[in-house]
Amino acid sequence: MPTVDGLLPVFAALGGIVLGLLLRQVVAAASIRTATSRAQGILEEARQQQIGMVIAAKGDIARLRAEADGVARNEREALAAESERVRLREIAHEERETFFVQREASIAERERASFEEAAVLAAAKASVTSRLAEVAGLDPEAARTEVLARITVDAESEAGRLQAALERRAEESAADRARDMILTAMQRVAADHSAEHAVTHIKLPSEEMKGRLIGREGRNIRAIEHATGVELLVDETPMQVTLSSFDPVRRQVARITIERLMQDGRIHPVRIEEIVQKVQGEVDQAALKNGEGAALEVGVTGIPTELLRILGRLEWRTSYGQNVLQHSVETAQVAGAIAGELGMDIRAAKVGGLLHDVGKALSHEIEGTHAAIGADLARRHGMPEAIVNAIAAHHQEVECTAREAPIVQVADAISAARPGARGDQAESHLRRLEDLQNIAMSFEGVEKVYAVQAGREVRILVRPEQVDDATARTIARDVVKRIEEQLSYPGQIRVTVIRETRAVDYAR
């Protein structure tokens, strides 16, 4: 009989077998559960994909349906618009047909009326001709000629009266329009005016300064007058001297020179010449600044610098007592206003008005009228021909070929004709002084000429290398003779010819 120890392995083997079977069943059950869960997940995923595909398909169907509806709607709208255009075209065609039918009927009616009127006139003409022939004993052809002659005379007379009436109305309308434009231009321009004179007064710090300006034996005052061309008048007026010259630019240079000498304290001929040269350069720069300011005030650009410099010198010139630069600015503004009213070139009118008197700045240096000198200046500096003609023609010395030229003429007359703008006596006096200088400058060998003492004396500086003492006396006599022949003046005029030789060297 087997023992317990012998049976233990058997039981152990049986237990292991049973345990293995149980484990296998547990593992199999777990595998089944896992497979079942995975299968359910796959089924759920497939179901979700199917639902998504159904939703996407529905979206595509809705989008395609919307697109189809849009295309159909556009086609319907296009068809409706085309139908409306066709309908409107048909209506317009019907209206045109109706218009042409009515027009043809109107033309036919007018033709019928014309035929009837012509028949009536022909009958009346034949009756009148026959009656005239019976009365006058003329044949029909002669009577017809007589009637036509009388009708022609009557028609010409009536046409003449009608033309005269139309011309009268046109002149009245043009005059009213011109007055309106000129008044508008004058109202739009309000320029200040200040009269200039031929003398400048300078206040002195003390009476002693008079003696210093005169200098030993008058050498300082002679140096000032020689360098500036201005007469320095020292009278009994306390603490004041007077500069006398018809050329305001010279007076400006002399005034600044004397003020600088009084500030510096060194008053002698060499110093006077140095300061005069320096001041002349400063006055030249001031002239450029004046010209640029005038152009800026008028509102024009593109004028050459040298023209602006010459224009600025008009700040110290007058015409009939009227400041020429202010007159030029005023003329430019009036010309621009008139050009604007007429719809013409405003800039060209303004530039022509601004530069119309620029020749006056050089009229004492160049032969010719200031209009011709100014036109030549503008042409040499490249200004347009329209502006050149406006300058040359503003005193009607040449024909107006530019449209702006008459405008500048009118603007110049408006500025000059303002009440109080000019004084004839001052201008005639200055013109006489200019004539004196021009006569003296016409002689060979003359370097500078100064008319002083209000035109009662002419000082002529000659070149010593060209004119000797005998020739200087001849020049004085010839100048006197020329003045007596060409000028009218009160009293007498003294002519002084100055021939001066200087020897200058430097110690180094």
C-alpha positions in Angstrom: 0.0 0.0 0.0 1.5 3.2 -1.0 2.4 5.7 1.7 1.4 9.3 2.1 4.8 10.5 1.1 4.5 8.5 -2.1 1.2 10.1 -2.9 2.2 13.7 -2.4 3.9 14.1 -5.8 0.8 12.7 -7.4 -1.4 15.2 -5.6 1.0 18.0 -6.4 0.9 17.1 -10.0 -2.9 16.9 -10.1 -3.0 20.3 -8.2 -0.7 21.9 -10.8 -2.8 20.5 -13.6 -6.0 21.8 -12.1 -4.3 25.2 -11.3 -3.0 25.4 -14.8 -6.5 24.7 -16.2 -8.0 27.4 -14.0 -5.3 29.9 -15.0 -5.9 29.1 -18.6 -9.6 29.6 -18.2 -9.0 33.0 -16.5 -6.5 34.1 -19.2 -8.9 32.9 -21.9 -11.8 34.8 -20.3 -9.7 37.9 -20.0 -8.6 37.6 -23.7 -12.3 37.2 -24.6 -13.2 40.3 -22.7 -10.4 42.3 -24.2 -11.3 41.2 -27.7 -14.9 41.9 -27.0 -14.0 45.4 -25.8 -11.8 46.0 -28.8 -14.5 44.9 -31.2 -17.0 47.2 -29.5 -14.5 50.1 -29.8 -14.0 49.3 -33.5 -17.7 49.2 -34.0 -18.2 52.5 -32.2 -15.4 54.1 -34.2 -16.9 52.8 -37.4 -20.3 54.1 -36.3 -18.8 57.6 -35.5 -17.0 57.6 -38.9 -20.2 56.7 -40.6 -22.0 59.5 -38.7 -19.3 62.0 -39.7 -19.5 61.0 -43.3 -23.2 61.4 -43.3 -22.9 64.9 -41.8 -20.2 65.9 -44.3 -22.3 64.5 -47.1 -25.3 66.5 -45.9 -23.0 69.7 -45.7 -21.8 69.1 -49.2 -25.3 68.6 -50.4 -26.4 71.9 -48.7 -23.4 73.8 -50.2 -24.0 72.5 -53.7 -27.7 73.3 -53.3 -26.8 76.9 -52.2 -24.4 77.3 -55.1 -27.0 76.1 -57.5 -29.5 78.4 -56.0 -27.0 81.3 -56.3 -26.3 80.5 -59.9 -29.9 80.3 -60.7 -30.7 83.5 -58.9 -27.9 85.3 -60.8 -29.2 84.0 -64.1 -32.7 85.1 -63.2 -31.4 88.6 -62.3 -29.4 88.8 -65.5 -32.4 87.7 -67.5 -34.5 90.2 -65.7 -32.0 93.0 -66.3 -31.7 92.1 -70.0 -35.4 92.0 -70.3 -35.6 95.5 -68.7 -32.9 96.8 -71.1 -34.8 95.3 -74.0 -38.0 96.9 -72.8 -36.4 100.3 -72.3 -34.8 100.0 -75.8 -38.1 99.3 -77.3 -39.6 102.3 -75.5 -36.8 104.5 -76.7 -37.2 103.2 -80.2 -40.9 103.8 -80.1 -40.3 107.4 -78.8 -37.7 108.1 -81.5 -40.1 106.8 -84.1 -42.8 109.1 -82.7 -40.4 112.0 -82.6 -39.4 111.5 -86.2 -43.0 111.1 -87.3 -43.9 114.4 -85.5 -40.8 116.1 -87.0 -41.6 115.0 -90.5 -45.2 116.3 -90.0 -43.8 119.6 -88.6 -41.4 119.9 -91.6 -44.1 119.1 -94.0 -46.3 121.7 -92.3 -43.5 124.3 -92.5 -42.9 123.5 -96.1 -46.6 123.9 -96.9 -46.7 127.2 -95.0 -43.5 128.4 -96.8 -45.0 127.4 -100.2 -48.2 129.3 -99.3 -46.2 132.3 -98.1 -44.1 132.3 -101.2 -47.2 132.1 -103.3 -48.7 135.0 -101.5 -45.5 137.1 -101.8 -45.2 136.3 -105.4 -48.8 137.3 -106.0 -48.3 140.5 -104.0 -45.0 141.2 -105.8 -46.7 140.7 -109.2 -49.5 142.9 -108.2 -47.2 145.7 -106.9 -45.0 145.4 -110.0 -48.0 145.6 -112.3 -49.4 148.5 -110.4 -46.1 150.3 -110.5 -45.8 149.6 -114.1 -49.2 151.0 -114.7 -48.5 154.1 -112.6 -45.0 154.8 -113.8 -45.4 153.6 -117.3 -42.5 151.1 -116.8 -42.3 147.6 -118.1 -42.4 144.8 -115.5 -38.6 144.2 -115.6 -37.8 147.9 -114.9 -40.4 148.1 -112.2 -38.9 144.9 -110.6 -35.5 146.5 -110.6 -36.8 149.7 -109.1 -38.6 147.8 -106.3 -35.5 145.7 -105.5 -33.4 148.9 -105.3 -35.8 150.5 -102.9 -36.1 147.4 -100.8 -32.2 147.1 -100.7 -31.9 150.7 -99.6 -34.5 150.2 -96.8 -32.8 147.0 -95.7 -29.4 148.5 -95.6 -30.7 151.5 -93.6 -32.4 149.2 -91.1 -29.3 147.0 -90.9 -27.2 150.1 -90.2 -29.6 151.2 -87.4 -29.6 147.7 -85.9 -25.8 147.6 -86.1 -25.4 151.0 -84.4 -27.8 149.9 -81.6 -25.9 146.6 -81.1 -22.5 148.4 -81.1 -23.8 151.0 -78.6 -25.1 148.2 -76.3 -21.8 146.3 -76.6 -19.8 149.5 -75.8 -22.0 150.2 -72.8 -21.7 146.6 -71.6 -17.9 146.6 -72.2 -17.5 149.8 -70.3 -19.6 148.5 -67.4 -17.6 145.3 -67.3 -14.3 147.2 -67.5 -15.4 149.5 -64.7 -16.4 146.5 -62.6 -13.0 144.8 -63.2 -11.0 147.9 -62.4 -13.0 148.7 -59.3 -12.6 145.1 -58.1 -8.9 145.2 -58.7 -8.5 148.5 -56.9 -10.6 147.4 -54.0 -8.5 144.2 -53.6 -5.2 146.2 -53.5 -4.7 148.7 -50.8 -1.1 150.0 -50.9 0.4 152.6 -48.6 2.0 155.6 -50.1 4.7 157.9 -48.8 6.2 160.8 -50.7 10.0 161.1 -51.1 12.1 164.2 -51.4 15.4 165.1 -52.9 17.2 165.8 -49.5 18.0 163.8 -46.5 18.6 165.4 -43.0 21.0 163.8 -40.6 21.0 164.5 -36.9 24.4 165.1 -35.3 25.4 164.3 -31.7 26.9 167.8 -31.2 27.8 171.0 -33.0 31.4 170.0 -32.9 30.7 167.2 -35.3 29.9 169.7 -38.0 33.5 171.0 -37.9 34.9 167.4 -37.9 32.8 166.6 -41.0 34.0 169.7 -42.8 37.7 169.0 -41.8 40.7 171.1 -42.2 40.2 173.5 -45.0 37.2 171.5 -46.0 39.0 168.4 -47.1 36.6 166.0 -45.4 33.5 167.5 -46.9 35.1 167.5 -50.3 36.1 163.8 -49.9 32.6 162.9 -48.9 31.1 164.7 -51.9 33.7 163.3 -54.3 33.2 159.7 -53.1 29.4 159.7 -52.9 28.4 162.3 -55.5 26.1 163.9 -52.9 26.3 167.5 -51.8 26.7 167.9 -48.0 25.0 171.1 -46.9 26.1 172.5 -43.5 24.0 175.5 -42.5 22.9 177.3 -39.4 20.4 174.5 -38.4 21.6 173.3 -35.0 23.0 169.7 -34.8 21.9 168.8 -38.3 23.4 168.5 -41.8 21.6 168.0 -45.1 22.4 165.6 -48.0 21.2 166.9 -51.4 21.1 164.8 -54.5 18.4 163.8 -57.0 19.7 160.2 -56.9 18.3 158.6 -53.7 20.7 155.7 -53.9 23.6 158.1 -53.6 21.9 159.8 -50.7 21.4 156.4 -49.0 25.1 155.6 -49.4 26.1 159.1 -48.1 23.7 158.9 -45.1 25.0 155.5 -43.9 28.6 156.6 -44.5 28.3 159.7 -42.4 26.6 157.7 -39.6 29.4 155.2 -39.7 32.0 158.0 -39.6 30.3 159.6 -36.5 30.3 156.2 -34.8 33.9 155.4 -35.7 35.2 158.8 -34.8 38.0 158.6 -37.4 37.0 161.2 -40.0 39.7 161.8 -42.8 39.7 161.3 -46.6 41.2 157.8 -46.6 38.8 156.5 -44.0 35.9 158.1 -45.9 36.8 156.3 -49.1 37.1 153.0 -47.3 33.7 153.3 -45.6 32.0 154.5 -48.8 33.2 151.4 -50.7 32.0 149.1 -47.8 28.6 150.9 -47.6 28.1 150.6 -51.4 28.4 146.8 -51.0 25.9 146.9 -48.1 23.4 149.0 -50.1 23.8 146.5 -53.0 22.8 143.7 -50.6 20.0 145.8 -49.2 18.7 146.3 -52.8 18.6 142.5 -53.3 16.7 142.1 -50.1 14.3 144.8 -51.2 13.7 143.1 -54.5 13.2 139.7 -52.9 10.7 141.2 -50.4 8.8 142.9 -53.2 8.6 139.6 -55.2 7.4 137.8 -52.0 4.8 140.4 -51.3 3.4 140.1 -54.9 3.6 136.3 -54.7 5.9 135.5 -57.7 9.0 133.4 -57.9 11.6 132.5 -60.6 12.8 136.1 -61.2 16.7 136.1 -61.7 18.7 137.4 -58.7 20.3 140.2 -60.7 16.9 141.5 -61.8 15.7 141.5 -58.2 18.9 143.4 -57.2 18.2 146.1 -59.7 14.5 146.1 -58.8 15.4 146.6 -55.2 17.2 149.9 -56.0 13.8 151.4 -56.8 13.2 151.5 -53.0 15.2 154.7 -53.0 13.8 156.2 -56.2 10.6 158.2 -56.8 8.5 159.0 -59.7 6.4 162.2 -59.4 7.0 161.9 -55.7 5.7 158.3 -55.6 8.0 155.5 -54.3 8.8 153.5 -57.5 9.2 150.1 -55.7 5.8 150.6 -53.9 4.3 151.7 -57.2 5.7 148.5 -58.9 4.3 146.3 -56.2 0.9 148.0 -56.4 0.9 147.8 -60.2 1.7 144.0 -60.0 -1.1 143.4 -57.6 -3.6 145.4 -59.7 -2.4 143.6 -62.9 -2.8 140.2 -61.2 -6.3 141.1 -60.0 -7.4 142.2 -63.5 -5.8 139.1 -65.1 -7.7 136.9 -62.7 -11.0 138.7 -63.6 -10.3 138.1 -67.3 -9.2 134.5 -66.8 -5.7 135.2 -68.1 -2.1 134.3 -67.0 -2.0 135.9 -63.5 1.7 135.2 -62.9 2.8 136.8 -66.2 0.7 139.9 -65.5 2.1 140.2 -62.0 5.8 139.8 -63.1 5.2 142.3 -66.0 3.7 144.8 -63.5 6.5 144.3 -60.9 9.2 144.8 -63.5 7.6 147.4 -65.7 9.7 150.3 -64.2 12.9 148.3 -63.5 14.7 150.4 -66.2 14.4 153.5 -63.9 17.1 152.0 -61.7 19.5 152.4 -64.6 18.1 155.2 -66.6 20.8 157.6 -65.5 23.5 155.1 -66.5 22.2 153.8 -69.9 20.9 155.8 -72.8 17.2 155.3 -73.7 13.8 155.4 -72.1 13.3 153.4 -68.9 10.7 151.2 -70.7 13.3 150.2 -73.4 16.0 149.7 -70.8 13.8 147.6 -68.6 12.7 145.4 -71.6 16.3 144.9 -72.6 17.2 143.9 -69.1 14.4 141.4 -68.9 15.3 139.9 -72.3 19.0 139.6 -71.4 18.0 137.8 -68.1 15.9 135.2 -70.0 12.4 136.5 -69.1 9.6 135.3 -71.4 8.8 137.5 -74.5 5.3 138.2 -73.2 6.8 139.9 -70.0 9.4 141.7 -72.1 6.7 143.2 -74.4 4.6 144.2 -71.3 7.6 146.1 -70.0 8.5 147.7 -73.3 4.9 148.7 -74.2 3.6 150.0 -70.8 4.1 153.6 -72.1 2.9 152.7 -75.6 6.4 153.2 -77.1 6.0 149.8 -78.9 3.0 147.8 -80.1 1.4 145.5 -77.6 1.9 142.0 -78.9 1.4 140.1 -75.6 -2.0 139.8 -74.0 -0.6 140.9 -70.7 0.8 144.2 -72.0 -2.6 146.1 -72.0 -3.2 144.8 -68.5 0.1 146.2 -67.3 -0.7 149.6 -69.0 -4.0 149.8 -67.2 -2.6 148.7 -63.8 0.3 151.3 -64.2 -2.3 154.0 -64.9 -4.5 153.0 -62.0 -1.5 153.1 -59.5 -0.3 156.4 -60.9 -3.7 158.1 -60.9 -4.6 157.5 -57.3 -5.3 160.8 -55.5 -2.1 162.1 -53.9 0.1 159.4 -55.5 2.3 161.7 -57.5 3.5 165.3 -57.7 4.4 166.8 -61.0 6.9 169.5 -59.7 9.1 167.0 -57.9 9.3 164.8 -61.0 10.1 167.6 -63.4 12.8 168.8 -61.0 14.4 165.3 -60.9 14.1 165.0 -64.7 16.0 168.2 -65.1 18.8 167.0 -62.8 19.0 163.8 -64.8 19.2 165.7 -68.1 22.0 167.8 -66.7 24.0 164.7 -65.8 23.2 163.0 -69.2 24.5 166.0 -71.1 27.7 166.1 -69.2 28.3 162.3 -69.4 28.0 162.5 -73.2 31.5 164.1 -73.5 34.5 161.9 -74.0 36.8 161.6 -71.0 34.1 162.3 -68.4 34.2 159.7 -65.5 31.5 160.9 -63.1 28.9 163.7 -63.1 27.0 165.1 -60.1 24.2 167.6 -60.2 24.2 169.5 -56.9 22.8 172.6 -55.4 19.3 171.6 -56.6 20.5 171.7 -60.1 22.2 175.0 -59.9 25.7 173.4 -60.2 27.1 170.5 -62.2 30.4 168.9 -61.0 32.2 166.9 -63.7 35.0 164.6 -62.8 37.3 163.8 -65.8 39.9 161.1 -66.3 43.3 162.9 -65.9 45.0 160.5 -68.3 42.6 161.5 -71.1 41.8 165.1 -70.4 44.4 167.8 -69.8 43.8 171.3 -68.4 43.0 173.0 -71.7 40.5 170.2 -72.7 38.8 170.5 -69.2 38.1 174.2 -69.9 36.8 173.2 -73.4 34.5 170.6 -71.8 33.1 173.1 -69.4 32.4 175.6 -72.2 30.8 172.9 -74.4 28.6 171.6 -71.5 27.4 175.1 -70.8 26.5 175.6 -74.5 24.7 172.3 -74.7 22.7 173.1 -71.5 21.6 176.5 -72.9 20.5 174.9 -76.2 18.6 171.9 -74.8 17.2 172.8 -71.3 14.8 175.3 -69.8 15.7 176.4 -66.3 15.4 179.4 -64.0 18.4 181.4 -63.0 21.9 180.2 -63.9 23.8 176.8 -63.7 27.4 176.6 -62.7 29.5 174.0 -64.5 32.7 172.8 -62.7 35.2 170.4 -64.3 37.5 168.7 -61.8 40.7 167.1 -63.0 42.6 165.4 -60.2 45.8 163.4 -60.3 46.8 161.1 -57.4 50.1 159.5 -56.8 49.7 156.5 -54.4 52.5 154.2 -53.2 52.9 151.9 -50.2 55.9 151.5 -47.8 56.5 147.9 -47.0 
